[in-house]
Amino acid sequence: MLLKTFGWSFAVTAIGLAAAAWGWGWEAFGVVLILSILEISLSFDNAVVNAGVLKKMNAFWQKIFLTIGILIAVFGMRLVFPVVIVAISAKVGPIEAVQLAIDEPDQYQDLVTDAHPAIAAFGGMFLLMIFLDFIFEDRDIKWLTWLERPLAKLGKVDMLSVCIALVALLLAAMTVATHAHQSTGHADKSATVLLAGVAGLITYLIVGGLSGHFENKLEEEEEREQEAEEKAKKAGKEPSMVGLAGKAAFFMFLYLEVLDASFSFDGVIGAFAITNQIFWMALGLGIGAMYVRSLTVYLVRQGTLDEYVYLEHGAHYAIGALAVILLVTIQYQISEIITGLVGVVLIAWSFWSSLRRNRALEGEGGSAEEKSEVTSGV
């Protein structure tokens, strides 16, 4: 099972590291390896959240996620995305941007760093909305009960998450504007931050709304199909679920890709602290992205989220922390080590809490069936 799920990741790692050593030497080998580890540590929470969405898809869409999805993740976000940033910032074509990355890596790094406020605002708002919508929802299973119970009551207020997100964006933009006025030689990027943040919010509302809409439609249709299953078989009619399932799966797949893109922002920007060689960066982050994809599928197939019920909570708290960190980095620098450790600590804590819960259930003589009932909130 492990080799089947992670086989491609192992193969890409071996090929990627060998290509780095052969093409650029042992320095490149070390940098690519470090970047791979960085990407995995920063994106473990991404895998847990992805698994929560992916488990609703069938085997076909899981394969799409691992094939077409990985192409988008590796080539789109880890290679093309930094080039697009530079092309827009420097107002040059994509080919000129690649040439700039090869010939003038320091200037290329400066251009990407200059675009960081817009990137952080977009990604921060998207991730913040995911976190807020999660903690404001009333769930049967609560991890930090003292916090989640009152937040669930607050969540009954319509559009509260959007209001809080916009307030956070305004504070970030005001901080940028204040710093620009107080410092000489600093451009005021508050308008850019506001525009990018609103774009991130709109993207979340559109993509998340569509995926949620079709998911609800799919669940309603499944209930109808279960009730009318025997009747449909007798009448010789084919189920009408195929098209709807396709729409639902497509929009959930689209949601996953935008989610992955938002998670990759901190990895791409953080990679420049290690190297400004674009191809080393794409190779290292791409290898890391492969493991994140494989880990997502592994969590789904092993039923890990059903067994360790607080993992999803920990991952969403890590998302909230990452969102805040991204918004803070619009103006202030924060080490990637802190970013990675926060996510790892929160997920490890939630995993430990899940283990304690399972042991407590076993100690009380709870069977696997009873454990399943507790998990589903019955």
N, C-alpha and C positions, 0 to 999 in steps of 0.2 A: 504493500500500500504506500509506504513512504517513498520507495524508489519510483513507483508509478506516478505519484503526484509531483515529486521534486526532481524527476529524471531530467526534464528539459532545463531546469534551473542549474543542476549540476553540470550538464553538458555546456550550457552557455558560459558558466563560470570558468570552466577549464579552457574553452576556446578563447574567451575574452582575455583572461590573464595571460595565456600563451601568446595571443596576438599583441598585447601590450608589451610583453618582454621582448618579443621578436622585432616588433616595429620601432619601439622607442627606448628599449633598455629596461634595466631593473628598477630604475627610479619610477618609470611609468607603471611597472608591475605593482610596486608598493602603493602608489597613489590610487590606482584603480581598485586595489583591494580595500584600502581605507574608505574610499568613497562608497563601495558596495556595503560595507558594514554600517557606515553613516546612514545610508538610505534605508536599510533594514531597521535600524534602531529608531529612526524618525517616523517610520511608516507602519510599525506593528499595529498601532491603533487603527490605522487605515484598513488593515487586513481583517480585523475583528468586525468593524462596522460593515465592510464590504460583504463579509460572510452572512451578516444578518439580512442583507438584501438578496444575496446570491442564492441562499437556501430556498427562496421562493420560486426560483427558476428551475426549468427542467434541465436534463443532461445536455441537450443541444445548445442552450444558451450559456451553460457553464463552459462548454467548449469554445463558443464564440468569445466569451470573456477571456479565455486563455490564449486565443489565437489573434483575432482581429484586435481585441482589447489590449493585448500586450504590445502589438505593433504601434497602436496609438500612444500607449504609455511610454514605451522606450523611445521610439523615433519622434513621436509628436511632442511630448512634454520634455524629454531629456535632451533632445538634439535640436528639433525645429523651433521649439518655444524660445530658447535663449537667442536664437538667430532672429526670430520675429521681433523680439524685444529691441534688439539692437537696430534692426531695420527701421522700426518705427521711431525710436529715439534719435537715431542719426539721420533719419529721412533719406535712407539709401535703399537699394534693392536687396533682395535676399542673397544674391550671388556676391554682391559687394560686402554684405555683412559677414558671409563665410570667409571671404578673402581677408577681411579685417581681423577676424578671429584667428586666422592662421599667421598673418604677417605682423599684426599689431595686437597681441593678446592683452597687453596692459590697457590699451585704449578700449578694447572690447569689454574688459572687465569694468572699467569706469562707466561705460554706457549702461551696462546691465545694472550696476550698483545705483546709477542715477535713476533708473526706472523702478527701483525697489519700492518706493512709497506707493505707487499705483498697484504693483503686484500684491503687496502686503495688504492693502485696503480691500482689493477684490477678494483674495483668498480668505482674509480674516473675516469678512462679512459673511461669506458663504459658509464657512465652518462654524461661525458663531450662531447662525440660524439653525444649523443642524443640532448643535448643543442645546440651544434654548427650547426648540420644539420638543426635544427629548425630555428635558427635566420638567417642562410644564405639563407633560402628559401624565394623567393619572394611571399608574400601572399596578397590576396585581402584585408583582414582585418588586419590592423596594430594597435598595442596598443601604444607603445612608438615610434611614427612615426619618430621623430628626430633621433632615434637610429636604428630602424629596416629598414628604407629606404636605408641609405648608406650601411648597412650590407648586404642587399639583393643584392645590386650591386656588392659588393665584392664576394658574394657567387657564381657569375658566373665563378670565377676562379676554375678550376678543382682541386679536392682533397685538397682544402684550409683547410677544417675542420680537415682532417687527419694530415696535416702539423702542424697546431696550436696545436693539441692534443699531437703530438710527441714532439714539443718544450716544452710544459708544463711538459711532462714526463721527458725530459732531465733535465730541471731546478730542478725538484723534486729530481731526482737521484743525480745531482751534489751537491745539498744542503745536502743530506744525506752523501755523500762522504766527503765533506768539514768538516762537523761536526764530522765525525768519525776520520778524521786526526787530528783535533784540540783537541779532547777529548780522554783521556786515558780510557781504559776499555770499549770503545764502538766499536762494530763490524761494519765493513763497509758492509752495506746492499744495496749499490747502484745497484749492479748486480741483486739482488733479486727484487728490485723495478722496474728496467728496464724490466726484464723478465715477471713479473706479469702484468705490464702496457701494454706491447705489447700483452700479452695473452688477456687482457681485450679488446684491440682495435680489435684484430683478431676475438674475439667472437662477438663483435658488428657487424663487417663487414659481417661475415658469417650469423648470425641469422637475423640481420636486412635486409641484402641483399636478403636472401631467402624469408622472409616474404613480403618484398616490391615487389619482382619479381612475386610471386604468387598472390599478391593483384592486381597488374597491369593486370596480365593474367585474373583474375576473372572479373575485370571491362571491359576488352575488350570483354570477352565472354558474359557478361551481355548485352552489346550493341548489339552484334550480335544476341543474343537470342530475344531481344526486336524487332529487325527488322524482324526476321524470325518466330515470335511467331505464327501468323495466319497460315503460311504455314506448320509449324511443326504439328499443331493441325489437319489440314486437312489430312496430310499424316499419322497421327496416331503414330508419333514418340515421344519417351520420350525425354525430355531435357537431354543434355549431360553435365549438369552443376555439377552433384552430386560429381563426382570424383574430379574435379578441385576445387570446393568449399571446399571439404574436405582437400585437400592439402593446399589451401590458409589459411583456418581456423587453420589447424594444425601448420603451421609455425608462424602464428600470435600468437597462443596460446604459442608456444615455446618462441617467442620473449617476451611475457608478463611474462613468468616465469623467464627468465634471467633478465628482467627489475626488477621484484620484488626481485630477489636475490641481485641485485646490491643495491637496496634501503635498503634492510635488513641489509647490512653490518654495517652501522653506528648504527643501533638499537642494534644489537648483541654486538658490541664492547662497545657501550655506557652503555649497561645493566651491564657490569662488574663494572661500577662506583657505582652501587647501590647494587649489590649482586654478589657473586661468586658461589651461589648455582644453579647448572645447571638446576634442575627441576623447581625451582621457576622461573628462567629466561625463560625457554621454555613455561611455563604456562602463564606468563604475556605477553610475546611477541606474543604467539599464540593467546591469546584473542584479542590483538590489531590487529593482522593480519586478524582475522575474520571480524572486523569492517571495515578495509580497503577494503576487498573484497566486503562486503555488500554495502559500500558507492559507490564503483565503479559501481555496478549494478544499484544502486539507481540513480546515475547521468545519466546513459544510459537511463533507463526507463522513467525518468522524462524529458528527453531532455534538461537537465540543460546546457550542453555545447553549444547547439544551441541558448538558450535564453540569456545566459551570455557569450558572445563571447570572452571576454578577459581572461576567467578563464584558458584556455589552455595555453595562453601566460604566465600568472603568474606562472603556474605550471612548465613550462619549464625554466623560469628564476630561480625558486626555485631549479630545478634540476641542473642548472649551478652553483648556489651558493653552493649546496651540493657537487658537483664534486670538486670545488675549495677547499672547506673545507676538504674533504677527502684527497686530495693531500697535503694540508698543514699539516694535522695531521700525515702524514708520519714522520715528524720531530718535529712538535710542537703540544702541547696539546690544544684543544679547547673545551670549555664546551658544553655539549649536549643541554643546555638551549639555547645557541646562535644558534646552528644548527637548533633546532626546531622553534625558534622564527623567524629566517630569512625566512623559508618557509611559516609560517603562515602569516607574514606581507605581503609578496609578493602576496600570493593568496588573502588575504583580500583586498589588494590594487586593484588587477585586478577585483575582484568581485564588489567593489565600482565603479570602472571605467565603468564596464558593466551596472550597475544600472543607472549611469548618462547618458550613451549612450541611454539606453532604454527610459528614461524619456524625453530626448531631442527629440527622434523620436516621442514619444507620443505628446509632446508639439507642434511639427510641423504638427501634424495631421496625422502622419504615421499610417497606418493600420497594422494589424498583417501580412498581405500578403506582404506589402511594407517592413516591418521589416525583413521578411524572405529573401526578395530579397537583402537587404543590407547585411544581414548575409552571404549570399552565394556569395557576391561580384558582383551581377548582376547589 
